[in-house]
Amino acid sequence: MNALVVVLRISSLDSRPAFCRRRCFFLLITFLLPTLFLTPPASAQSRRIQLDDLEKIVSVSDPQISPDGKKIVCRVSRQNMEKDRTDRDLVLVDIATGAQHQLTYDRKALSSPKWSPSGDMLAFLADGGDGKEEKAQVFLLSMTGGGDARKITESPTPVEQFAWRPDGKDIAYVAADEPANKSDIEKHLDAFEVGDNDFLQTKAPTPSHIWLISANGGKPRRLTSGSWSLPKVLPPSSPSSPISWSCDGKLLTFTRQEDPHSGHGDQRTVQILNVDTGEIRKLTTHENFEGFGLFSPDGSQIAYWYQRDGVRANQNEIYITSASGGEGQDISRTLDRNILRAIWMPDGKSLLMGGHDGTQVALWLQPLQGPAQKLPLGDVNPAWSFWVDVAVGNKGEIAIAGSTAGRPSELYYMPSPNDPPKRLTDFNSELASRALGRSEPIQWKGPDGFQEDGVLLYPPDFQKEKKYPLVLIIHGGPRSASTTQFDFLGQLMAAQDCVVFQPNYRGSENLGNTYTRAIWNDAGDGPGRDVMAGLDAVKKLGFIDDSRIAVSGWSYGGYMTSWLIGHYHIWKVALAGAPVTNWLDQYNLGDGSVQVRYSFNGPLYSKDNMKAYLEQSPIAYASQIKTPTLILCDTGDFRVPITQSYELYHALKDNGVPVRFFAYPVGGHFPNDPVRQKDVYRRWVDWITGHL
């Protein structure tokens, strides 16, 4: 029996739940045998995507252009199902010829390639190899003399980030302090004072600080200390706010958080460190919401992130100020988009900015004065995870890790901001050759006057005269957006002869500040009506069988699933992955902790605020749920604690609603290893298709 399928997803995850129906193909070999070696079999060219294709996806990330502008190094990741891990290597790509050279082999925790200023060395992070838990250290690889990379740091805790000094003689790096009571902890005197962190913490967090080490190795010099910390992050999120050198190598800009507790991530300000004297000064008078300070090429100015008007509910914007201090000016206000990346152009007169714009991940050239210019990316969407994955070269050229609707991530290159991107790699040609669904934007009028948008993805052999089930995939975040980038889950759904609809809703960051902040103190009702309005718009196209409806999702998609099945009774089956069902638990137990107050009218326990928290919690409407539901979650989910999954599970059982609940015994917001990821997809398949 066919059914309409509605699926919600969190777009801040690299891997997303999916299902597929296996198809078998047979090739009749007759007198055409001699041509088989000249032309790939028709079945290989035209078959639809299947779940096993997940193992074939190659991920390109963190491109870095060499100082001479001739080469790009990037990280290339592949799934290793046999060893249940992701294998990551650094690959060097020649821009003129596309020739590739693999630089690293079988290194764990590999990340963050960075060219030395002269281009003769490449630094990166990788596991130090002491045989214990993975501990990232800084390695240097000669790009002229050959040989293996050498480790230059011996930090007792993992190195979190690093930056070359402009003269190439030193490297500044960030690492957490060891516990002050380390010897007591070894004797099991390990009780710790609880702060505003997630409830899974088993020890007090220690602050992260800056160190300086010679590029030749040796003993590092501590540059900062204290109970405050550089920011710490847990994925999915943007990376830790990077440290940045002034051009003369005398100053470092960094972001200071008042203590290392994750619940105090709002208490961040940009600071300037004099490396020789140790003097630290605050850049502005702001008390919160700053980050990502970046010196201009000549060292006279600093660009930094700040929430519009200092209000957390508003979108992130880019400010420029003098390196001597002061708030400066908001240069991205007229662009009116939530900015997820800002990089100085070499002339210091403009910045490359990235963020969501409608149904695209966009790049703009933003001058210090005047309107922004949108770059001609065509159908290429730069990769993003609360951070746009691009780099700028010394001559203003641009490297992009990105995808199109019909091809997973590849490396792209733009000789200048005015040139369209050129694809340099072909890692995902096999998947690009599959029979894929066509993707296109759709717009509709929302329930409160908003002009809303989303993405429609059609089955490979779509026929407008037919009636199709609909797969609604709603992004998570909620500060995120659905775009026309390659979507493995969406293509799997389209391969099942479903139309896929990915709506953006209030709280999305792609349509301006008013739309982004409209979700404030309206977590479920407003976004729910936006989703249903989009669903109605798709139905009006005439090729949707509205008798076939299901709903599912992960994280905020799980929240929307739980909310929608409690308010709209059109669903045949539901899947709630890592769902926010109770804002009280999210406030008390999640890693964001008390910062949830910025989504409501203040702290949970102040005044009568608890009423709003409860009214916007899906668990409050659990008695109205009639939809058979599958719940999935990691036991070690710090972002959306599994307690909320337990609450939904028992609520549905108490009311006689068919429900099953499976937990993965791992940490994180979604299983990080490929075997468990595939198992999530399998359970997704069985539950949805078994009820339809």
C-alpha positions as CSV (number, residue, x, y, z in Angstrom):
1,M,0.0,0.0,0.0
2,N,1.4,3.4,-1.0
3,A,1.5,6.3,1.4
4,L,2.5,10.0,1.5
5,V,5.7,10.3,3.4
6,V,6.7,13.5,5.3
7,V,10.3,13.5,6.7
8,L,12.1,16.2,8.7
9,R,15.8,16.4,8.9
10,I,18.5,18.4,10.7
11,S,20.7,20.1,8.0
12,S,23.7,20.9,10.5
13,L,24.5,17.0,10.2
14,D,26.9,15.6,7.7
15,S,24.9,12.3,7.6
16,R,21.1,12.2,7.7
17,P,18.5,9.5,8.1
18,A,17.3,7.8,4.9
19,F,15.7,4.8,3.4
20,C,15.7,3.0,0.2
21,R,14.2,0.1,-1.7
22,R,16.7,-2.2,-3.2
23,R,16.4,-2.7,-7.0
24,C,18.0,-5.5,-9.0
25,F,19.3,-5.0,-12.5
26,F,20.2,-7.7,-15.0
27,L,22.4,-7.3,-18.0
28,L,21.9,-9.6,-21.0
29,I,25.3,-10.2,-22.6
30,T,25.0,-11.2,-26.3
31,F,26.7,-10.2,-29.4
32,L,27.4,-6.7,-27.8
33,L,30.1,-8.2,-25.6
34,P,33.0,-6.5,-27.5
35,T,31.5,-3.1,-26.7
36,L,31.2,-3.7,-23.0
37,F,34.8,-2.6,-22.6
38,L,34.2,0.7,-24.4
39,T,30.9,1.8,-22.9
40,P,29.7,1.3,-19.2
41,P,26.7,-0.9,-18.9
42,A,23.4,0.9,-19.2
43,S,22.3,-0.2,-15.8
44,A,25.4,1.4,-14.2
45,Q,24.6,4.6,-16.0
46,S,20.9,4.8,-15.2
47,R,20.2,3.0,-12.0
48,R,18.8,5.0,-9.1
49,I,20.6,5.7,-5.9
50,Q,20.5,3.0,-3.2
51,L,21.4,3.0,0.4
52,D,24.7,1.2,-0.3
53,D,25.7,4.2,-2.3
54,L,26.2,6.0,1.0
55,E,29.5,4.2,1.3
56,K,30.7,5.6,-2.0
57,I,30.3,9.3,-1.2
58,V,33.6,11.2,-1.0
59,S,33.6,14.3,1.1
60,V,35.9,17.3,0.2
61,S,36.5,19.9,2.9
62,D,38.9,22.7,4.1
63,P,40.5,23.8,0.8
64,Q,43.6,26.0,1.3
65,I,45.3,27.8,-1.7
66,S,49.1,27.8,-1.7
67,P,50.8,31.2,-1.4
68,D,52.0,31.0,-5.0
69,G,48.4,30.4,-6.2
70,K,49.3,27.3,-8.1
71,K,48.0,24.5,-5.9
72,I,45.2,23.7,-3.4
73,V,45.3,21.3,-0.5
74,C,42.1,19.9,0.8
75,R,40.9,17.1,3.1
76,V,39.3,14.1,1.4
77,S,37.2,11.8,3.5
78,R,35.9,8.3,2.7
79,Q,33.8,5.8,4.6
80,N,35.6,2.6,5.8
81,M,32.8,0.2,6.6
82,E,35.1,-2.7,7.3
83,K,36.9,-0.8,10.1
84,D,33.8,1.3,11.0
85,R,35.6,4.6,10.6
86,T,36.0,7.6,8.3
87,D,39.4,7.7,6.5
88,R,40.7,11.2,5.9
89,D,43.7,12.2,3.8
90,L,45.2,15.5,2.6
91,V,45.3,15.8,-1.2
92,L,47.2,18.3,-3.2
93,V,45.5,19.5,-6.4
94,D,47.3,21.3,-9.2
95,I,45.0,24.2,-10.3
96,A,46.2,24.3,-13.9
97,T,46.1,20.5,-14.7
98,G,43.9,19.0,-12.0
99,A,46.6,16.5,-11.1
100,Q,46.4,15.1,-7.6
101,H,48.9,14.0,-5.1
102,Q,48.0,12.3,-1.8
103,L,50.1,13.9,1.0
104,T,49.0,11.8,4.1
105,Y,48.2,8.2,4.7
106,D,46.2,6.5,7.5
107,R,46.4,9.4,10.0
108,K,43.7,9.7,12.7
109,A,42.1,13.0,13.8
110,L,43.4,14.6,10.6
111,S,42.2,18.2,10.1
112,S,43.1,21.9,9.5
113,P,45.7,22.0,6.8
114,K,47.5,25.4,6.7
115,W,50.3,26.5,4.3
116,S,53.3,28.3,5.8
117,P,53.6,31.9,4.6
118,S,56.4,31.0,2.2
119,G,54.6,27.9,1.0
120,D,57.5,25.5,1.7
121,M,55.7,23.8,4.6
122,L,52.2,22.5,5.3
123,A,51.0,22.3,8.9
124,F,48.0,20.1,10.0
125,L,46.5,18.5,13.0
126,A,46.6,14.7,13.5
127,D,46.6,12.2,16.3
128,G,50.0,12.2,18.1
129,G,50.1,8.4,18.1
130,D,50.9,7.7,21.7
131,G,48.6,4.6,21.7
132,K,46.0,6.1,24.0
133,E,42.9,8.1,23.2
134,E,43.2,10.3,20.1
135,K,45.1,13.5,20.9
136,A,45.5,16.0,18.1
137,Q,49.0,17.5,17.7
138,V,50.5,19.9,15.2
139,F,52.5,18.3,12.4
140,L,54.7,19.9,9.7
141,L,55.2,18.5,6.2
142,S,57.9,19.7,3.9
143,M,56.4,20.7,0.5
144,T,59.8,20.9,-1.2
145,G,62.2,18.3,0.3
146,G,59.8,15.3,0.7
147,G,59.8,13.0,3.7
148,D,57.3,12.3,6.3
149,A,55.6,14.8,8.5
150,R,57.2,15.6,11.8
151,K,55.3,16.4,15.0
152,I,56.2,19.7,16.7
153,T,53.9,19.8,19.7
154,E,53.6,17.5,22.7
155,S,50.6,19.0,24.3
156,P,49.2,16.9,27.2
157,T,45.7,17.7,25.9
158,P,44.5,17.8,22.3
159,V,45.5,20.9,20.2
160,E,42.2,22.6,19.3
161,Q,43.5,25.1,16.6
162,F,46.7,26.8,15.5
163,A,47.9,29.7,13.2
164,W,51.2,30.4,11.5
165,R,53.1,33.6,12.6
166,P,53.5,35.8,9.5
167,D,57.2,35.3,9.4
168,G,56.8,31.5,9.3
169,K,59.1,31.0,12.3
170,D,56.5,30.2,15.0
171,I,53.1,28.7,15.4
172,A,50.5,29.8,17.9
173,Y,48.2,27.0,19.1
174,V,45.3,26.5,21.5
175,A,44.9,23.6,24.0
176,A,43.0,23.0,27.2
177,D,44.8,23.1,30.6
178,E,45.2,19.9,32.6
179,P,43.1,19.7,35.8
180,A,44.7,21.5,38.7
181,N,43.9,18.5,40.9
182,K,45.2,15.9,38.5
183,S,46.9,13.9,41.2
184,D,43.7,13.8,43.4
185,I,41.7,12.6,40.4
186,E,44.1,9.7,39.9
187,K,43.3,8.7,43.5
188,H,39.5,8.9,42.8
189,L,39.1,12.2,44.7
190,D,37.3,13.3,41.6
191,A,34.1,15.1,42.7
192,F,33.6,18.3,40.7
193,E,31.5,21.4,41.1
194,V,28.6,21.3,38.6
195,G,28.1,24.4,36.4
196,D,26.0,25.2,33.3
197,N,27.1,22.3,31.2
198,D,25.3,19.3,29.8
199,F,24.3,16.6,32.3
200,L,26.7,14.0,30.8
201,Q,29.8,15.8,32.1
202,T,32.0,13.6,34.3
203,K,34.6,16.2,35.2
204,A,34.9,19.9,35.4
205,P,35.8,21.6,32.1
206,T,39.2,23.2,32.1
207,P,40.0,26.5,30.2
208,S,41.8,26.5,26.9
209,H,44.7,28.9,26.3
210,I,47.2,30.0,23.8
211,W,50.8,28.7,23.4
212,L,53.6,29.6,21.1
213,I,56.1,27.1,19.7
214,S,58.9,27.4,17.1
215,A,58.3,25.8,13.8
216,N,61.4,23.8,14.6
217,G,59.8,22.4,17.7
218,G,61.1,22.6,21.2
219,K,59.6,23.9,24.4
220,P,56.4,26.0,23.9
221,R,55.8,29.3,25.7
222,R,52.4,29.9,27.4
223,L,50.9,33.1,26.2
224,T,47.6,33.3,28.2
225,S,46.3,31.8,31.4
226,G,43.5,32.2,33.9
227,S,40.1,30.8,34.7
228,W,38.6,32.3,31.5
229,S,38.9,30.3,28.3
230,L,39.0,30.4,24.5
231,P,35.7,29.1,23.3
232,K,35.0,25.4,23.1
233,V,32.6,23.8,20.6
234,L,30.8,20.5,20.2
235,P,29.5,19.5,16.7
236,P,27.3,20.3,14.9
237,S,28.5,23.9,15.1
238,S,30.9,26.4,13.6
239,P,34.5,25.8,14.6
240,S,36.1,27.4,17.6
241,S,36.6,31.1,16.9
242,P,40.0,31.2,15.2
243,I,43.0,33.1,16.5
244,S,44.4,35.6,14.0
245,W,47.9,37.3,13.7
246,S,48.5,40.9,12.8
247,C,50.8,41.3,9.7
248,D,53.8,42.3,11.8
249,G,53.5,39.2,14.0
250,K,53.3,41.3,17.2
251,L,49.6,40.9,18.0
252,L,47.0,38.1,18.2
253,T,43.3,38.5,18.2
254,F,41.2,35.8,19.9
255,T,37.8,35.3,21.5
256,R,37.5,35.1,25.3
257,Q,34.8,33.2,27.1
258,E,34.4,34.1,30.7
259,D,34.7,30.4,31.8
260,P,34.8,27.1,30.0
261,H,31.2,26.0,30.7
262,S,29.3,25.4,27.5
263,G,26.2,27.1,28.9
264,H,28.1,30.4,29.0
265,G,28.9,30.5,25.3
266,D,27.1,33.8,25.1
267,Q,29.7,35.5,27.3
268,R,32.2,35.9,24.5
269,T,34.2,39.0,23.5
270,V,37.1,39.7,21.1
271,Q,40.5,40.5,22.7
272,I,43.9,41.6,21.5
273,L,47.1,40.0,22.9
274,N,50.5,41.5,22.7
275,V,52.7,38.4,22.2
276,D,55.9,39.9,23.6
277,T,54.5,41.6,26.7
278,G,51.5,39.4,27.4
279,E,49.2,42.5,27.7
280,I,45.6,41.8,26.8
281,R,43.0,44.4,25.9
282,K,39.3,44.2,25.0
283,L,38.5,45.3,21.5
284,T,35.1,46.8,22.1
285,T,32.7,47.6,25.0
286,H,30.3,44.8,24.2
287,E,29.8,42.2,26.9
288,N,28.4,39.3,24.8
289,F,27.9,37.6,21.4
290,E,31.2,38.6,19.8
291,G,33.6,36.2,18.0
292,F,35.8,35.4,15.0
293,G,38.0,38.5,15.1
294,L,40.2,38.7,12.0
295,F,43.0,41.2,11.3
296,S,42.9,43.0,7.9
297,P,45.9,42.3,5.6
298,D,47.7,45.5,6.7
299,G,46.8,45.0,10.4
300,S,45.0,48.3,10.8
301,Q,41.5,46.9,11.1
302,I,39.6,43.9,12.6
303,A,36.5,42.2,11.3
304,Y,34.4,40.4,13.9
305,W,31.0,38.6,14.3
306,Y,28.3,40.2,16.4
307,Q,24.5,39.6,16.7
308,R,22.5,42.5,15.2
309,D,22.0,45.2,17.9
310,G,23.4,42.9,20.5
311,V,20.2,40.8,20.5
312,R,20.7,37.0,20.5
313,A,17.5,36.4,18.6
314,N,18.8,38.5,15.7
315,Q,21.0,37.2,12.9
316,N,24.8,37.4,12.9
317,E,26.4,40.3,11.2
318,I,30.0,41.5,10.4
319,Y,31.5,44.6,12.0
320,I,34.7,46.4,11.1
321,T,36.7,48.4,13.6
322,S,40.1,49.9,14.1
323,A,42.7,47.5,15.6
324,S,43.1,50.1,18.3
325,G,39.6,49.4,19.5
326,G,36.0,50.5,19.4
327,E,32.7,49.0,18.2
328,G,33.2,50.2,14.6
329,Q,30.5,49.8,11.9
330,D,28.1,47.0,10.8
331,I,29.0,46.6,7.2
332,S,26.6,43.7,6.4
333,R,23.4,45.3,7.7
334,T,22.0,46.2,4.3
335,L,22.7,42.7,3.0
336,D,20.3,41.4,5.7
337,R,21.5,37.8,5.8
338,N,22.9,35.7,8.7
339,I,26.6,35.7,7.9
340,L,28.4,32.3,8.4
341,R,31.8,33.3,7.1
342,A,33.9,36.4,6.5
343,I,37.4,36.5,5.0
344,W,39.4,39.6,4.1
345,M,40.2,40.0,0.4
346,P,44.0,40.7,-0.2
347,D,43.6,44.4,-0.9
348,G,41.9,45.0,2.5
349,K,39.0,46.9,0.9
350,S,36.4,44.2,1.0
351,L,35.5,40.9,2.5
352,L,34.2,37.6,1.1
353,M,31.1,36.7,3.0
354,G,29.1,33.5,3.0
355,G,25.6,32.5,4.2
356,H,22.2,31.3,3.1
357,D,20.2,33.3,0.5
358,G,16.9,31.8,-0.5
359,T,17.5,28.2,-1.5
360,Q,21.2,28.6,-2.1
361,V,24.4,28.8,0.0
362,A,25.7,32.1,-1.4
363,L,28.9,34.1,-1.4
364,W,29.1,37.9,-1.6
365,L,31.9,40.4,-2.0
366,Q,31.2,43.1,0.6
367,P,33.1,46.3,0.3
368,L,33.8,48.4,3.4
369,Q,31.4,51.0,2.0
370,G,28.5,50.2,-0.2
371,P,26.3,47.3,-1.3
372,A,27.4,43.7,-1.5
373,Q,27.9,41.9,-4.8
374,K,26.6,38.4,-5.1
375,L,29.1,36.0,-6.7
376,P,28.1,34.0,-9.8
377,L,28.2,30.5,-8.4
378,G,25.6,29.0,-10.8
379,D,24.4,25.7,-9.3
380,V,27.3,25.3,-6.9
381,N,26.5,25.4,-3.2
382,P,29.5,25.9,-0.9
383,A,29.5,23.3,1.8
384,W,28.4,24.5,5.2
385,S,27.9,23.4,8.8
386,F,27.3,26.7,10.5
387,W,30.4,27.8,8.7
388,V,30.9,28.2,4.9
389,D,33.8,26.1,3.6
390,V,35.8,28.5,1.3
391,A,39.3,30.0,1.1
392,V,40.8,33.1,-0.5
393,G,44.3,33.2,-2.1
394,N,46.9,35.9,-2.1
395,K,45.6,37.3,-5.5
396,G,41.9,37.2,-4.6
397,E,41.2,33.7,-6.1
398,I,38.7,31.5,-4.3
399,A,38.6,27.8,-3.5
400,I,35.3,26.2,-2.6
401,A,34.4,22.8,-1.2
402,G,30.8,22.5,-2.5
403,S,28.2,20.4,-4.3
404,T,25.4,20.8,-6.8
405,A,22.0,19.2,-6.7
406,G,23.2,16.3,-8.8
407,R,26.8,15.8,-7.4
408,P,28.2,15.4,-3.9
409,S,31.1,17.6,-2.8
410,E,34.0,18.4,-5.0
411,L,36.7,21.0,-5.1
412,Y,35.9,24.2,-7.1
413,Y,38.1,27.1,-8.1
414,M,37.3,30.8,-9.1
415,P,40.3,32.8,-10.5
416,S,38.5,35.9,-9.3
417,P,35.2,36.8,-7.6
418,N,33.7,37.6,-11.1
419,D,34.5,34.2,-12.6
420,P,32.1,31.2,-12.4
421,P,33.5,28.2,-10.3
422,K,35.4,25.6,-12.2
423,R,35.3,22.0,-10.8
424,L,38.8,20.6,-10.3
425,T,38.0,17.1,-8.9
426,D,35.8,14.2,-9.9
427,F,35.7,12.1,-6.7
428,N,31.9,11.6,-7.0
429,S,31.5,10.9,-10.7
430,E,29.9,7.5,-10.0
431,L,27.1,8.9,-7.9
432,A,26.7,11.8,-10.3
433,S,26.1,9.3,-13.1
434,R,23.1,7.8,-11.2
435,A,19.5,8.5,-12.4
436,L,18.9,11.4,-10.0
437,G,15.9,13.6,-9.2
438,R,15.6,17.1,-10.6
439,S,15.7,19.9,-7.9
440,E,14.0,23.3,-8.1
441,P,13.0,26.2,-5.8
442,I,9.3,26.8,-4.8
443,Q,7.8,29.8,-3.1
444,W,4.5,30.4,-1.3
445,K,2.7,32.9,0.9
446,G,3.1,32.1,4.5
447,P,0.3,32.3,7.2
448,D,1.6,35.6,8.7
449,G,2.4,37.4,5.5
450,F,5.9,36.0,5.0
451,Q,7.0,35.1,1.5
452,E,8.4,31.7,2.2
453,D,10.4,29.2,0.1
454,G,11.7,25.7,-0.1
455,V,13.1,23.1,-2.5
456,L,11.2,20.5,-4.6
457,L,13.0,17.3,-5.6
458,Y,11.3,15.1,-8.2
459,P,11.6,11.4,-8.9
460,P,14.0,10.5,-11.7
461,D,11.2,9.6,-14.1
462,F,8.7,12.1,-12.9
463,Q,5.4,12.4,-14.8
464,K,3.1,15.3,-13.9
465,E,0.0,13.2,-14.7
466,K,0.7,10.7,-12.0
467,K,-0.1,11.0,-8.3
468,Y,2.9,10.7,-6.0
469,P,3.5,10.4,-2.3
470,L,5.3,13.4,-0.8
471,V,8.4,13.3,1.3
472,L,8.7,16.5,3.3
473,I,12.2,17.0,4.6
474,I,12.4,19.9,7.0
475,H,15.8,21.2,8.1
476,G,16.9,21.4,11.7
477,G,18.7,24.1,13.6
478,P,16.3,25.9,13.5
479,R,18.7,28.5,12.3
480,S,19.6,26.9,9.0
481,A,18.0,26.6,5.5
482,S,17.1,24.0,2.9
483,T,19.0,24.6,-0.4
484,T,19.6,23.0,-3.7
485,Q,22.8,21.3,-2.6
486,F,23.3,17.6,-3.1
487,D,21.1,15.7,-0.6
488,F,21.6,12.0,-0.3
489,L,18.5,11.5,1.8
490,G,16.4,13.5,-0.6
491,Q,17.7,11.5,-3.6
492,L,17.0,8.3,-1.8
493,M,13.4,9.4,-1.2
494,A,13.1,10.5,-4.9
495,A,14.4,7.1,-6.0
496,Q,11.3,5.6,-4.3
497,D,9.1,7.5,-6.7
498,C,8.3,10.2,-4.1
499,V,8.3,13.9,-4.6
500,V,10.6,15.5,-2.0
501,F,9.7,18.9,-0.4
502,Q,12.2,20.7,1.8
503,P,10.5,23.8,3.2
504,N,12.1,26.8,5.0
505,Y,10.1,28.1,7.9
506,R,10.3,31.1,10.3
507,G,13.6,30.8,12.2
508,S,15.4,30.0,9.0
509,E,18.4,32.3,8.2
510,N,17.9,32.7,4.5
511,L,15.3,35.4,4.2
512,G,16.4,38.2,6.4
513,N,16.4,39.2,10.1
514,T,12.7,39.7,10.5
515,Y,12.1,36.1,9.3
516,T,15.0,34.7,11.4
517,R,13.8,36.2,14.7
518,A,10.1,35.5,14.1
519,I,10.6,32.1,15.9
520,W,11.4,33.9,19.2
521,N,9.0,32.6,21.9
522,D,7.1,30.8,19.1
523,A,9.1,27.6,18.8
524,G,6.3,25.3,17.5
525,D,3.1,27.0,16.5
526,G,4.4,29.5,13.9
527,P,6.9,27.2,12.3
528,G,4.3,24.4,12.2
529,R,1.8,26.7,10.3
530,D,4.6,27.6,7.9
531,V,5.3,23.9,7.2
532,M,1.6,23.2,6.7
533,A,1.2,26.2,4.4
534,G,4.1,24.9,2.3
535,L,2.6,21.5,2.2
536,D,-0.7,22.9,1.0
537,A,1.2,24.8,-1.8
538,V,2.8,21.6,-3.0
539,K,-0.6,19.8,-3.0
540,K,-2.0,22.5,-5.3
541,L,0.5,21.6,-8.0
542,G,-1.8,18.6,-8.6
543,F,0.5,15.6,-8.6
544,I,0.5,14.8,-4.9
545,D,-1.7,12.0,-3.4
546,D,-2.6,13.7,-0.1
547,S,-3.9,10.4,1.3
548,R,-0.3,9.2,1.7
549,I,1.4,11.1,4.5
550,A,4.1,10.3,7.1
551,V,6.3,12.6,9.1
552,S,9.8,12.1,10.6
553,G,13.0,14.0,11.4
554,W,16.1,14.5,13.6
555,S,16.9,17.1,16.2
556,Y,14.8,20.2,15.5
557,G,13.3,18.0,12.8
558,G,12.4,15.6,15.7
559,Y,10.9,18.6,17.5
560,M,8.8,19.5,14.6
561,T,7.8,15.8,14.1
562,S,6.6,15.7,17.8
563,W,4.8,19.0,17.5
564,L,3.1,18.2,14.2
565,I,1.8,14.8,15.2
566,G,0.3,16.5,18.3
567,H,-1.4,19.2,16.3
568,Y,-2.2,17.9,12.8
569,H,-3.8,14.5,12.5
570,I,-3.0,13.7,8.9
571,W,0.0,11.4,9.5
572,K,0.1,7.7,9.0
573,V,3.5,7.1,10.7
574,A,6.2,9.1,12.4
575,L,9.9,8.9,13.2
576,A,11.3,11.2,15.9
577,G,15.1,11.3,15.9
578,A,16.8,13.0,18.9
579,P,13.7,15.1,19.4
580,V,13.4,18.1,21.6
581,T,10.1,17.3,23.3
582,N,10.5,19.2,26.6
583,W,12.1,22.6,26.8
584,L,12.6,22.2,30.6
585,D,15.0,19.3,29.9
586,Q,16.7,21.3,27.2
587,Y,17.3,24.2,29.6
588,N,18.5,22.0,32.5
589,L,20.4,19.2,30.7
590,G,21.6,20.2,27.2
591,D,25.0,21.6,26.4
592,G,23.4,24.9,25.5
593,S,21.9,24.9,29.0
594,V,20.6,28.2,30.3
595,Q,21.2,29.9,26.9
596,V,17.7,28.5,25.9
597,R,16.5,31.6,27.7
598,Y,17.2,33.6,24.6
599,S,14.6,31.6,22.7
600,F,12.0,32.6,25.3
601,N,11.2,35.6,27.4
602,G,14.0,35.0,29.9
603,P,15.2,32.2,32.3
604,L,13.0,29.2,32.9
605,Y,12.5,29.7,36.6
606,S,12.0,33.5,36.6
607,K,8.6,35.1,36.9
608,D,6.0,32.9,35.2
609,N,8.3,32.0,32.3
610,M,7.8,28.2,32.8
611,K,4.3,28.5,31.3
612,A,5.7,29.5,27.9
613,Y,8.4,26.8,28.0
614,L,5.7,24.2,28.7
615,E,3.2,25.5,26.2
616,Q,5.9,25.2,23.4
617,S,6.9,21.7,24.5
618,P,5.5,18.9,22.3
619,I,5.3,16.6,25.3
620,A,2.4,18.9,26.6
621,Y,0.3,17.7,23.7
622,A,1.3,14.0,23.8
623,S,-2.2,12.9,24.7
624,Q,-3.4,14.1,21.3
625,I,-0.9,12.0,19.4
626,K,-2.4,9.0,17.6
627,T,0.4,8.3,15.1
628,P,2.6,5.2,15.3
629,T,6.1,6.5,16.1
630,L,9.6,5.3,16.1
631,I,12.1,7.1,18.4
632,L,15.9,7.0,17.9
633,C,18.6,8.8,19.9
634,D,22.2,8.4,21.1
635,T,22.6,7.7,24.8
636,G,25.4,10.3,24.9
637,D,23.6,13.1,23.1
638,F,24.8,16.3,24.8
639,R,22.8,18.6,22.4
640,V,19.3,17.1,22.9
641,P,19.5,14.8,25.9
642,I,18.0,11.3,25.5
643,T,15.7,12.0,28.5
644,Q,13.3,13.8,26.1
645,S,13.1,10.7,24.0
646,Y,12.2,8.6,27.1
647,E,9.5,11.1,27.9
648,L,7.9,10.8,24.5
649,Y,8.2,7.0,24.6
650,H,6.4,6.7,27.9
651,A,3.7,9.3,26.9
652,L,2.8,7.3,23.8
653,K,2.8,4.0,25.6
654,D,0.5,5.4,28.3
655,N,-1.9,6.4,25.6
656,G,-1.8,3.2,23.7
657,V,-0.1,4.6,20.7
658,P,2.2,2.1,18.8
659,V,5.8,3.2,19.6
660,R,9.3,1.7,19.5
661,F,12.4,3.3,20.9
662,F,16.0,2.4,20.0
663,A,19.1,4.0,21.5
664,Y,22.7,3.9,20.2
665,P,25.3,3.5,23.0
666,V,27.6,6.3,21.7
667,G,28.1,10.0,22.4
668,G,27.2,12.8,20.1
669,H,24.1,14.3,18.5
670,F,24.0,11.6,15.7
671,P,26.1,8.4,15.4
672,N,29.5,9.4,14.1
673,D,30.7,6.0,12.8
674,P,29.5,4.7,9.4
675,V,28.2,1.4,10.6
676,R,25.8,2.9,13.1
677,Q,24.8,5.6,10.6
678,K,23.8,3.0,8.2
679,D,21.9,1.2,10.9
680,V,19.9,4.4,11.5
681,Y,19.0,4.4,7.9
682,R,18.0,0.8,8.0
683,R,15.6,1.3,10.9
684,W,14.3,4.4,9.2
685,V,13.5,2.3,6.1
686,D,11.9,-0.6,8.0
687,W,9.6,1.6,10.1
688,I,8.4,4.0,7.4
689,T,7.9,1.4,4.7
690,G,6.5,-1.2,7.1
691,H,3.6,1.2,8.0
692,L,3.0,2.5,4.5
